[in-house]
Amino acid sequence: MYDVAVIGGGPVGSRVAFRLAEMGHNVVVLDRKASMAEPVCCTGIISQECVSRFAIDESVIVRKVDSARVFSPAGKLLYLKRQEPQACIVDRSAFNVYLAGLACDRGVEYLFNTHVKDIDIHGDRVIIETGQRRAGVVLEARAVVIAAGSGSKLVEGLGLGRVGDFAMGVQAAVVAAGLDEVEVYFGHKVAPAMFAWLVPTTPGRALVGLMARQKAGVYLKRLLSFLAAEEKIVSPETELGFAVVPLKPLSRTYSDRIIVVGSAAGQVKPMTGGGIYYGLLCADIAADNLHRALENDNLSAKSLSFYEKGWKQKLGREIQVGFWGRKFYEMLSDKQIDSLFDIIKSNGIDEALLESPDVSFDWHGKVMLKLIGHRALARTFEMIKLPFPIGRGER
């Protein structure tokens, strides 16, 4: 019997497994993919803070980013640039392989082509029924970590509910010679209530994607045609990849002998849908709490509830503010978004934010509160009553 079975071998699952194995536990990772090298529908943008905190090897980083070109619905431009790189773009497949390799070096066992069909909490153990290519296998573990990404039916089947809000992400790899900077696009014709991106990766290659609540593929094909007409990409003909993007956490992320972490728990940035850094932070919190519970032989829901208290203390406020910021943004018309661009540019708000130490690639709450509290933007923000207190902001 394993100490812990981790369902999902992405960055979050591999990080939990690595940490637990490092602390002396017997861990197995179950993943439905044939290998960690399979393609992933994820842009792979992480902050320099994330790279430093988790000592991510330079070998999986394909580009560092210090600037971005942000376009309003009418094509108005905000150019954002700092002296030092703010983000890194990782090769997501290589990143998966790298983190799994670290876990394997600590003795973690990986079982691929393994689909978890059912989880049964039975006395002092969890019984996991799996389906593999040739035959089903039943495994036993003292505890289970669900890190299977968003949309996993296992979570709902265990009575933990479902993610309260989500969007669909869609992305395509394209040929884009001469592209050096990240581009971001807003507008209802591009990605209603969300946004789109064009991100350079390796020389001559880029990722184009967007988030939408419906018809995501239709909007991306339209964007690809536009970018091809603008000669930013070579051809609009490419294969699309899809992924569910949670925008709000589960109401509960633990149960007897069970912990849910990462996108499966909705631990993402609601404004952007980015989940790698938040997921890795929560992976460490999960591993630390599971280690104590295993050592004390107390894997009850009450014992594991400290995991949820821990990650909410770290991220709860940030996610809450980000979620309401997203709901506010969804209420804006294209005309209002264009107006915000004009106000931000004419009042030098963009330059002030770039110079502020509060502006972070990962922590959006302070930036949003600064914008909301800015006198020049007050009339626009008066249209909605925000459910959280704001400070005086920049005056």
TILO-851222 format. One record per residue (C-alpha): residue number from 1; residue in one letter; x, y, z. Coordinates in Angstrom, 1 decimal. Each point is the difference from the previous one (the first is absolute). Layout:
N
SITE:num:residu:X:Y:Z
SITE:NUM:A:X:Y:Z $
...
//
This chain:
395
SITE:num:residu:X:Y:Z
SITE:1:M:0.0:0.0:0.0 $
SITE:2:Y:1.3:3.4:-0.9 $
SITE:3:D:0.0:2.9:2.4 $
SITE:4:V:-1.4:2.4:-2.6 $
SITE:5:A:-1.4:-0.4:-3.5 $
SITE:6:V:0.1:3.2:-2.1 $
SITE:7:I:-2.5:0.1:-2.8 $
SITE:8:G:1.5:2.2:-2.8 $
SITE:9:G:3.6:0.4:-1.0 $
SITE:10:G:0.1:3.6:-1.0 $
SITE:11:P:2.1:2.6:1.7 $
SITE:12:V:-2.2:0.1:3.2 $
SITE:13:G:-0.3:-3.8:0.3 $
SITE:14:S:3.7:-0.5:-0.5 $
SITE:15:R:0.9:2.7:2.5 $
SITE:16:V:-2.2:-1.6:2.7 $
SITE:17:A:1.5:-3.4:-0.8 $
SITE:18:F:3.6:1.4:0.1 $
SITE:19:R:-0.5:1.7:3.3 $
SITE:20:L:-1.7:-3.0:1.7 $
SITE:21:A:2.7:-2.4:-1.3 $
SITE:22:E:2.7:2.4:1.3 $
SITE:23:M:-1.6:-0.3:3.4 $
SITE:24:G:0.3:-3.8:-0.1 $
SITE:25:H:-3.5:-1.0:-1.3 $
SITE:26:N:-0.8:-2.7:-2.5 $
SITE:27:V:-1.7:1.7:-2.9 $
SITE:28:V:-1.6:-1.0:-3.3 $
SITE:29:V:-1.2:2.3:-2.8 $
SITE:30:L:-2.8:-1.1:-2.3 $
SITE:31:D:-0.4:1.7:-3.3 $
SITE:32:R:-2.2:-0.7:-3.0 $
SITE:33:K:2.6:1.2:-2.5 $
SITE:34:A:2.4:-2.3:-1.7 $
SITE:35:S:2.9:2.1:1.2 $
SITE:36:M:0.8:3.4:1.5 $
SITE:37:A:1.3:1.2:-3.3 $
SITE:38:E:-3.4:0.2:-1.6 $
SITE:39:P:-1.2:3.4:-1.2 $
SITE:40:V:-1.8:2.2:2.5 $
SITE:41:C:-2.6:2.8:-0.7 $
SITE:42:C:1.8:2.6:2.2 $
SITE:43:T:2.0:3.1:-1.0 $
SITE:44:G:2.5:-0.7:2.7 $
SITE:45:I:0.6:3.6:1.2 $
SITE:46:I:1.3:0.1:3.6 $
SITE:47:S:1.5:2.9:1.9 $
SITE:48:Q:3.6:0.5:0.9 $
SITE:49:E:-1.2:-0.3:3.6 $
SITE:50:C:-1.3:-3.5:-0.7 $
SITE:51:V:3.3:-1.0:-1.8 $
SITE:52:S:2.1:1.2:3.0 $
SITE:53:R:-2.3:-1.4:2.7 $
SITE:54:F:0.0:-3.5:-1.5 $
SITE:55:A:3.5:0.0:-1.5 $
SITE:56:I:-1.4:-0.8:-3.4 $
SITE:57:D:2.8:-1.1:-2.4 $
SITE:58:E:0.9:2.3:-2.8 $
SITE:59:S:-0.1:-2.9:-2.4 $
SITE:60:V:-3.8:0.1:-0.2 $
SITE:61:I:-0.3:3.7:-0.5 $
SITE:62:V:-0.3:1.0:-3.6 $
SITE:63:R:-0.3:3.8:0.4 $
SITE:64:K:0.1:2.7:2.6 $
SITE:65:V:-2.5:2.9:-0.3 $
SITE:66:D:0.5:3.6:1.1 $
SITE:67:S:-2.7:1.7:-2.1 $
SITE:68:A:-3.4:-0.4:-1.5 $
SITE:69:R:-2.2:1.8:-2.5 $
SITE:70:V:-3.6:0.3:1.2 $
SITE:71:F:-2.7:0.9:-2.6 $
SITE:72:S:-3.5:1.4:0.8 $
SITE:73:P:-3.0:-1.0:-2.1 $
SITE:74:A:0.6:3.0:-2.3 $
SITE:75:G:3.7:-0.9:-0.3 $
SITE:76:K:1.3:2.6:2.5 $
SITE:77:L:3.3:-1.0:1.4 $
SITE:78:L:1.5:-0.1:3.5 $
SITE:79:Y:3.6:-0.9:-0.1 $
SITE:80:L:1.2:-1.6:3.3 $
SITE:81:K:3.8:-0.5:0.5 $
SITE:82:R:2.3:-0.4:2.9 $
SITE:83:Q:3.8:-0.2:0.1 $
SITE:84:E:0.1:-3.5:1.5 $
SITE:85:P:-1.9:-3.1:-1.2 $
SITE:86:Q:-3.3:-0.3:1.7 $
SITE:87:A:-1.0:-3.4:-1.3 $
SITE:88:C:1.4:-3.1:-1.7 $
SITE:89:I:-1.6:-2.3:-2.6 $
SITE:90:V:0.6:-3.6:0.7 $
SITE:91:D:-0.3:-2.9:-2.5 $
SITE:92:R:-3.0:-1.6:1.8 $
SITE:93:S:0.7:-3.6:-1.1 $
SITE:94:A:3.7:0.4:1.0 $
SITE:95:F:-1.1:1.6:3.3 $
SITE:96:N:-2.2:-3.1:0.7 $
SITE:97:V:2.9:-2.3:-0.8 $
SITE:98:Y:2.4:2.0:2.2 $
SITE:99:L:-2.2:0.0:3.1 $
SITE:100:A:-0.9:-3.6:-0.4 $
SITE:101:G:3.7:-0.8:-0.3 $
SITE:102:L:0.7:1.8:3.3 $
SITE:103:A:-2.7:-2.1:1.6 $
SITE:104:C:1.3:-3.3:-1.5 $
SITE:105:D:3.4:0.8:1.4 $
SITE:106:R:-1.5:0.0:3.5 $
SITE:107:G:-1.6:-3.4:-0.6 $
SITE:108:V:-3.5:0.9:-1.2 $
SITE:109:E:-1.6:-2.6:-2.3 $
SITE:110:Y:-1.9:1.1:-3.1 $
SITE:111:L:-2.8:-2.0:-1.6 $
SITE:112:F:-0.9:1.3:-3.4 $
SITE:113:N:-3.0:-0.9:-2.2 $
SITE:114:T:-1.9:-0.2:3.2 $
SITE:115:H:-3.5:1.4:0.3 $
SITE:116:V:-1.5:0.1:3.6 $
SITE:117:K:-3.5:-1.2:-0.2 $
SITE:118:D:-1.0:0.0:3.6 $
SITE:119:I:1.3:0.9:3.5 $
SITE:120:D:-1.4:-1.7:3.1 $
SITE:121:I:0.9:1.1:3.5 $
SITE:122:H:0.0:-3.2:2.0 $
SITE:123:G:1.0:-0.1:3.6 $
SITE:124:D:3.8:0.7:0.3 $
SITE:125:R:0.6:0.3:-3.7 $
SITE:126:V:-1.2:1.3:-3.4 $
SITE:127:I:-0.7:-2.6:-2.7 $
SITE:128:I:0.6:1.3:-3.5 $
SITE:129:E:-1.5:-1.7:-3.0 $
SITE:130:T:1.9:0.7:-3.2 $
SITE:131:G:-0.4:-0.9:-3.7 $
SITE:132:Q:3.1:-0.6:-2.1 $
SITE:133:R:0.5:-0.9:-3.6 $
SITE:134:R:0.1:-3.8:0.7 $
SITE:135:A:-1.7:-0.5:3.3 $
SITE:136:G:-1.4:1.9:3.0 $
SITE:137:V:2.1:0.2:3.2 $
SITE:138:V:-1.0:0.6:3.6 $
SITE:139:L:2.4:2.0:2.1 $
SITE:140:E:-0.1:0.8:3.7 $
SITE:141:A:1.4:3.1:1.8 $
SITE:142:R:-0.3:1.6:3.3 $
SITE:143:A:-0.9:3.3:-1.6 $
SITE:144:V:-0.8:1.4:-3.5 $
SITE:145:V:0.9:3.3:-1.6 $
SITE:146:I:-2.1:1.0:-2.9 $
SITE:147:A:2.0:2.2:-2.4 $
SITE:148:A:-1.6:-1.1:-3.2 $
SITE:149:G:-0.7:3.5:-1.3 $
SITE:150:S:-3.3:1.8:-0.5 $
SITE:151:G:-3.1:-1.9:-1.0 $
SITE:152:S:0.8:-3.2:2.0 $
SITE:153:K:-3.2:-1.9:0.8 $
SITE:154:L:1.8:-1.7:2.9 $
SITE:155:V:-0.4:3.2:2.2 $
SITE:156:E:-3.7:0.2:-0.5 $
SITE:157:G:-0.4:-3.7:0.6 $
SITE:158:L:1.6:0.3:3.4 $
SITE:159:G:-2.6:2.6:1.0 $
SITE:160:L:2.3:3.0:-0.2 $
SITE:161:G:-2.1:1.8:-2.5 $
SITE:162:R:1.2:1.6:-3.2 $
SITE:163:V:1.9:3.2:-0.9 $
SITE:164:G:-2.4:2.9:0.2 $
SITE:165:D:1.0:1.8:-3.2 $
SITE:166:F:2.1:-0.8:-3.0 $
SITE:167:A:0.9:0.9:-3.6 $
SITE:168:M:1.3:-1.9:-2.9 $
SITE:169:G:3.6:0.5:-1.1 $
SITE:170:V:1.1:-0.7:-3.5 $
SITE:171:Q:3.4:0.3:-1.5 $
SITE:172:A:2.1:-0.8:-3.1 $
SITE:173:A:3.7:-0.1:-0.9 $
SITE:174:V:0.8:2.1:-3.0 $
SITE:175:V:2.9:1.2:-2.2 $
SITE:176:A:0.7:3.7:0.8 $
SITE:177:A:3.3:1.2:-1.3 $
SITE:178:G:1.3:3.3:1.5 $
SITE:179:L:-2.3:0.1:3.0 $
SITE:180:D:1.9:1.0:3.1 $
SITE:181:E:-2.6:1.3:2.5 $
SITE:182:V:-3.1:-1.4:1.6 $
SITE:183:E:-3.2:1.5:-1.4 $
SITE:184:V:-3.4:0.1:1.9 $
SITE:185:Y:-3.3:0.8:-1.6 $
SITE:186:F:-3.3:1.2:1.6 $
SITE:187:G:-3.4:0.4:-1.5 $
SITE:188:H:-3.3:-1.9:-0.4 $
SITE:189:K:0.7:-0.7:-3.6 $
SITE:190:V:3.3:-1.7:0.9 $
SITE:191:A:-0.8:-1.8:3.3 $
SITE:192:P:-3.3:1.1:1.6 $
SITE:193:A:0.5:1.0:3.7 $
SITE:194:M:3.5:-1.6:-0.1 $
SITE:195:F:3.2:0.6:-1.9 $
SITE:196:A:2.3:-1.5:-2.7 $
SITE:197:W:3.7:-0.3:-0.3 $
SITE:198:L:2.9:-0.4:-2.5 $
SITE:199:V:3.1:-1.3:1.8 $
SITE:200:P:3.3:-0.6:-1.7 $
SITE:201:T:1.8:-3.1:1.2 $
SITE:202:T:3.0:-1.5:-1.9 $
SITE:203:P:1.3:2.0:-3.1 $
SITE:204:G:-2.6:0.1:-2.7 $
SITE:205:R:-2.7:-1.6:2.1 $
SITE:206:A:-2.8:1.3:2.2 $
SITE:207:L:-3.1:-0.9:1.9 $
SITE:208:V:-3.4:1.6:-0.8 $
SITE:209:G:-2.8:-0.5:2.4 $
SITE:210:L:-3.0:1.5:1.8 $
SITE:211:M:-2.6:-0.7:2.7 $
SITE:212:A:-3.7:0.1:-0.6 $
SITE:213:R:-3.1:-1.2:1.7 $
SITE:214:Q:-1.4:-1.4:-3.3 $
SITE:215:K:1.1:-0.6:-3.6 $
SITE:216:A:3.6:0.3:1.0 $
SITE:217:G:1.2:-1.9:-3.1 $
SITE:218:V:-2.1:2.3:-2.3 $
SITE:219:Y:1.6:3.1:1.5 $
SITE:220:L:3.5:-1.4:-0.2 $
SITE:221:K:-0.4:-0.9:-3.7 $
SITE:222:R:-1.1:3.6:-0.6 $
SITE:223:L:3.0:1.3:1.9 $
SITE:224:L:2.4:-2.2:-2.0 $
SITE:225:S:-1.4:1.3:-3.2 $
SITE:226:F:0.4:3.6:1.2 $
SITE:227:L:3.6:-0.6:1.1 $
SITE:228:A:0.8:-1.6:-3.3 $
SITE:229:A:-1.5:2.9:-1.9 $
SITE:230:E:2.2:2.3:2.1 $
SITE:231:E:3.0:-2.2:-0.9 $
SITE:232:K:0.7:-0.6:3.7 $
SITE:233:I:-0.3:-3.8:-0.6 $
SITE:234:V:0.6:-1.9:-3.2 $
SITE:235:S:-3.2:-2.0:-0.3 $
SITE:236:P:-3.3:-0.3:1.9 $
SITE:237:E:-0.1:-3.8:-0.7 $
SITE:238:T:1.0:-1.8:3.2 $
SITE:239:E:-1.2:-2.6:2.5 $
SITE:240:L:-1.9:1.4:3.0 $
SITE:241:G:0.4:-1.2:3.6 $
SITE:242:F:-2.7:0.5:2.7 $
SITE:243:A:0.0:0.1:3.8 $
SITE:244:V:-2.5:0.9:2.7 $
SITE:245:V:1.2:3.0:2.0 $
SITE:246:P:-1.5:0.3:3.5 $
SITE:247:L:-0.6:3.5:1.2 $
SITE:248:K:-1.2:-0.7:3.5 $
SITE:249:P:1.2:-2.6:2.6 $
SITE:250:L:-1.9:-3.0:1.3 $
SITE:251:S:-2.0:0.8:3.1 $
SITE:252:R:1.9:-2.8:1.8 $
SITE:253:T:3.4:-1.5:-1.0 $
SITE:254:Y:0.3:-2.8:2.5 $
SITE:255:S:-1.8:-3.0:1.5 $
SITE:256:D:1.0:-3.2:1.9 $
SITE:257:R:3.3:-1.1:-1.5 $
SITE:258:I:-0.5:2.3:-3.0 $
SITE:259:I:1.6:3.3:-1.1 $
SITE:260:V:-0.7:1.8:-3.2 $
SITE:261:V:2.6:2.4:-1.4 $
SITE:262:G:0.8:2.2:-3.0 $
SITE:263:S:-2.5:0.6:-2.8 $
SITE:264:A:-2.1:-2.9:1.3 $
SITE:265:A:-0.6:2.2:3.1 $
SITE:266:G:-0.4:3.2:-2.0 $
SITE:267:Q:3.2:1.4:1.4 $
SITE:268:V:0.7:2.4:-2.9 $
SITE:269:K:0.2:3.7:-0.7 $
SITE:270:P:-3.6:1.0:-1.0 $
SITE:271:M:1.2:3.0:-2.1 $
SITE:272:T:2.2:-2.1:-2.3 $
SITE:273:G:-0.8:-3.6:0.7 $
SITE:274:G:3.7:-0.7:0.8 $
SITE:275:G:0.4:-2.9:2.4 $
SITE:276:I:3.6:-1.2:0.0 $
SITE:277:Y:1.4:2.2:2.8 $
SITE:278:Y:-3.1:-0.1:2.3 $
SITE:279:G:-0.1:-3.8:-0.6 $
SITE:280:L:3.6:-0.5:1.0 $
SITE:281:L:-0.5:2.2:3.1 $
SITE:282:C:-3.0:-2.1:1.0 $
SITE:283:A:1.9:-3.2:-0.8 $
SITE:284:D:2.6:0.8:2.7 $
SITE:285:I:-2.8:0.9:2.5 $
SITE:286:A:-1.7:-3.3:-0.8 $
SITE:287:A:3.2:-2.0:0.4 $
SITE:288:D:0.9:1.6:3.3 $
SITE:289:N:-3.5:-0.7:1.4 $
SITE:290:L:-0.1:-3.5:-1.3 $
SITE:291:H:3.4:-0.8:1.5 $
SITE:292:R:-1.2:1.1:3.4 $
SITE:293:A:-3.2:-2.0:-0.4 $
SITE:294:L:1.8:-3.1:-1.1 $
SITE:295:E:2.5:0.2:2.8 $
SITE:296:N:-2.8:0.4:2.6 $
SITE:297:D:-2.0:-2.7:-1.8 $
SITE:298:N:-3.0:2.4:0.0 $
SITE:299:L:-1.3:0.5:-3.6 $
SITE:300:S:-3.5:1.1:1.1 $
SITE:301:A:-1.8:2.9:-1.7 $
SITE:302:K:0.6:2.0:3.1 $
SITE:303:S:3.7:-0.6:-0.1 $
SITE:304:L:0.3:0.8:-3.7 $
SITE:305:S:-2.1:3.1:0.3 $
SITE:306:F:3.2:1.8:1.0 $
SITE:307:Y:1.1:-0.3:-3.6 $
SITE:308:E:-3.0:2.1:-1.1 $
SITE:309:K:0.6:2.5:2.7 $
SITE:310:G:3.6:0.2:-1.1 $
SITE:311:W:-0.6:0.6:-3.7 $
SITE:312:K:-2.9:2.4:0.6 $
SITE:313:Q:2.2:2.0:2.4 $
SITE:314:K:2.6:0.3:-2.8 $
SITE:315:L:-2.3:0.5:-3.0 $
SITE:316:G:-3.6:0.4:1.1 $
SITE:317:R:-0.1:3.8:0.1 $
SITE:318:E:1.9:0.3:-3.3 $
SITE:319:I:-2.3:-2.4:-1.8 $
SITE:320:Q:-3.1:1.7:1.4 $
SITE:321:V:1.1:3.4:-1.1 $
SITE:322:G:1.0:-1.4:-3.4 $
SITE:323:F:-3.3:-1.7:-0.5 $
SITE:324:W:-2.0:3.1:0.7 $
SITE:325:G:2.4:2.0:-2.3 $
SITE:326:R:-0.8:-2.5:-2.7 $
SITE:327:K:-3.8:0.3:0.5 $
SITE:328:F:0.4:3.8:-0.1 $
SITE:329:Y:2.0:-0.2:-3.3 $
SITE:330:E:-2.7:-2.2:-1.5 $
SITE:331:M:-2.5:2.8:0.5 $
SITE:332:L:2.0:2.4:-2.1 $
SITE:333:S:-0.9:0.8:-3.6 $
SITE:334:D:2.7:0.4:-2.7 $
SITE:335:K:-0.6:3.8:0.1 $
SITE:336:Q:0.7:0.0:3.8 $
SITE:337:I:3.1:-2.1:-0.4 $
SITE:338:D:1.3:2.4:-2.7 $
SITE:339:S:-0.8:2.9:2.4 $
SITE:340:L:2.0:-1.7:2.8 $
SITE:341:F:3.0:-0.3:-2.4 $
SITE:342:D:-0.3:3.8:-0.8 $
SITE:343:I:-0.2:0.9:3.7 $
SITE:344:I:2.9:-2.2:1.0 $
SITE:345:K:2.2:1.3:-2.7 $
SITE:346:S:-0.9:3.7:0.3 $
SITE:347:N:0.5:0.0:3.8 $
SITE:348:G:3.2:-2.0:-0.1 $
SITE:349:I:-1.5:-2.7:2.1 $
SITE:350:D:1.7:-2.7:-2.0 $
SITE:351:E:3.5:1.5:0.7 $
SITE:352:A:-0.9:0.5:3.7 $
SITE:353:L:-1.0:-3.6:0.4 $
SITE:354:L:3.1:-1.3:-1.8 $
SITE:355:E:2.1:2.0:2.5 $
SITE:356:S:-2.0:-1.3:3.0 $
SITE:357:P:1.5:-2.9:2.0 $
SITE:358:D:-3.6:-1.2:0.5 $
SITE:359:V:-0.4:-1.0:-3.6 $
SITE:360:S:0.7:-3.7:-0.4 $
SITE:361:F:-0.6:-2.6:-2.7 $
SITE:362:D:-1.5:-2.3:2.7 $
SITE:363:W:-1.7:2.3:2.5 $
SITE:364:H:-2.7:2.0:-1.7 $
SITE:365:G:-2.1:1.1:3.0 $
SITE:366:K:2.0:3.1:0.9 $
SITE:367:V:0.2:1.1:-3.6 $
SITE:368:M:-3.8:-0.3:-0.4 $
SITE:369:L:-0.6:1.9:3.3 $
SITE:370:K:2.4:2.8:-1.2 $
SITE:371:L:-1.9:0.3:-3.2 $
SITE:372:I:-3.4:0.0:1.7 $
SITE:373:G:1.2:2.7:2.4 $
SITE:374:H:1.4:2.2:-2.6 $
SITE:375:R:-1.9:3.3:-0.4 $
SITE:376:A:0.3:0.1:-3.8 $
SITE:377:L:-1.7:-3.4:-0.2 $
SITE:378:A:-2.6:0.6:2.7 $
SITE:379:R:-3.0:0.7:-2.3 $
SITE:380:T:0.5:-3.2:-1.9 $
SITE:381:F:0.2:-2.1:3.1 $
SITE:382:E:-3.0:1.6:1.6 $
SITE:383:M:-2.3:-2.1:-2.2 $
SITE:384:I:0.4:-3.0:2.3 $
SITE:385:K:0.0:-0.5:3.7 $
SITE:386:L:3.0:-2.0:0.9 $
SITE:387:P:-0.4:-2.7:2.7 $
SITE:388:F:3.3:0.8:1.6 $
SITE:389:P:1.6:3.1:1.7 $
SITE:390:I:2.4:2.1:-1.9 $
SITE:391:G:2.6:2.4:1.2 $
SITE:392:R:0.7:3.5:-1.2 $
SITE:393:G:2.2:-1.3:-2.8 $
SITE:394:E:2.0:2.4:-2.2 $
SITE:395:R:-1.4:3.5:0.1 $
//
